[in-house]
Amino acid sequence: MFREVVEDAIARGERLKKDIVNQVLSSAALSDLVSSKKFADTVTRVIQTKDIITKVVHRTVVDALRVMRIPSKEQIETYEKRVKKLETQIDRLGRRILSKKLNHNSHKK
C-alpha cells in the first residue's frame, strides 16, 4: 500500500515536471531570450571569462607551487625512479659484500 502511494506520487511529480518544462520551453519569453543577440553575446562573454579565469587560476597555482618548491608530479615520478635504481644498486652492493665476507671466512678455515 505505502509503496503504491509513493510510486503514484513519484509518477505525478514526473508528469508535473514534464508539464512545467514543456511550458517553459514553449514560452514566448524563452523564445525571445534565446533568439536575442544580446543574450547570445552575454553568454559568449561569460564562457570566455570562465576560460580566462580558469587559465589565470591554473597559472597562479603552478606559480605558487613553484615558489613553495613543491615538486610536480613528473618530478616526483623521476625521484621515485631514482630511488628504485639506488635501492637496486644498494642491494647488489650488499650481496657482493656479503658474498666476499662469506668467501673470506670460508678461506680462513
C-alpha positions, 0 to 999 in steps of 0.5 A, a space after each residue: 500500500 505505502 509503496 503504491 502511494 509513493 510510486 503514484 506520487 513519484 509518477 505525478 511529480 514526473 508528469 508535473 515536471 514534464 508539464 512545467 518544462 514543456 511550458 517553459 520551453 514553449 514560452 514566448 519569453 524563452 523564445 525571445 531570450 534565446 533568439 536575442 543577440 544580446 543574450 547570445 553575446 552575454 553568454 559568449 562573454 561569460 564562457 570566455 571569462 570562465 576560460 580566462 579565469 580558469 587559465 589565470 587560476 591554473 597559472 597562479 597555482 603552478 606559480 605558487 607551487 613553484 615558489 613553495 618548491 613543491 615538486 610536480 608530479 613528473 618530478 616526483 615520478 623521476 625521484 621515485 625512479 631514482 630511488 628504485 635504481 639506488 635501492 637496486 644498486 644498494 642491494 647488489 652492493 650488499 650481496 657482493 659484500 656479503 658474498 666476499 665476507 662469506 668467501 673470506 671466512 670460508 678461506 680462513 678455515 
